[in-house]
Amino acid sequence: MIIILTIRLAWLWLGLASAPSHPRVRSPGGWPGALLAIAIAANTGCVLRPFNSSGSGRLVVVTTFVPITNFTQAVAGDRAEVTQLLPDNVGPHDYQARPEDAGKLARADVLVKNGLGLEDFLADLVENAGRPDLKIIDSSQGVPIGLGTPAAAEPGASPQPSPQHQNDQHRGQPNPHIYLDPKRAILQVATIRDGLIAADPSGKALYQANAAAYIAQLRQLDRQITAQLRPFAGKTFVTYHDFAGYFAQSYQLKTQFLVDIPEQNPAPGDIQRVIRAVRQSDLKTLLSEPQAATGQFAALAKDLNIQVSRFDSLETGGPEASQPAYYLGVMAANVNHLVKAFSASASQIKGTLSPWPICGVPTPRSPLRSPGRSPVLPLVGRCAEGQAG
Ligand SMILES: [Zn+2]
């Protein structure tokens, strides 16, 4: 025990003495923090493991955003301390790193990310954290990213991706939203399991058991979704930003979107593309999402005299979103909304209450009706007609 403690103290000393390992951001607490860690270790007499944890003896794992947190928490259980990098209700498209975030990485053993360029901010953050030794699990490794477009080859189908997609932040990268397809999510969970085992081999049995249990739940979710959506094979749905391609492919659906990323303003071509999709597919519902600038989407739905429902891309969430069951619940709700959207007829939706108010939107500011721009469509559909709001 004394030998191990001596090695640990020497390791801490070398880490502190090595200036380049903390070039820009001080580790949390700096010297006092390190001394506190030494004091805790000495006073508790705990069995020190080769982890960067501050005395708990548990593997310290940082995840990037909601689904990655869900998957990692499911595999790690109580064996690891899992912390999400992104704050509540901030998604990876609009995340701005804060100094304390580098601090989270500075004390982590493992970082788990979605990959495929969705977390481009990590390169600078890891460098700032001074942790070249940080183990990084890229959960997209081995996940099929081919978005074959058999549906798009059909007559009347809209091409994808849109021309604007070439200019978005996914440029040069495949679409990163693999986690929204439960079949691909299963592969991500398996990769996270293997990465945690590599970082903490003595936890192998637990990680394997936890992953198997969660994968069984994901398979059940996949079967449920398959059964629910089978009657709608070939149908199109429209989301706010470009996240549903893998999900649609997995369940023989087609998808369109208004913008590439949530913060983007739609170009006139985007609006026309959605209008074409709605008319060709006789859609009665657009599917918005929590972080979307819903005003423009709502105004478009109002002009088309259709409803707005919700498909949560799981990029943001509150404190309740950290647990493994969150992914399962949100995906089940998404599919229920989708089934209602596909099932809706004009008469059925008349007078129903949308989960997203589509009236009361400050439509004069909408690009559809802003001064100097002609409305794309005649204005139809009013709150007074009893749609929602
Ligand atoms: Zn996205």
Residues whose N, C-alpha, C, O or C-beta is under 5 A from the ligand:
A	BS01	ZN	F243
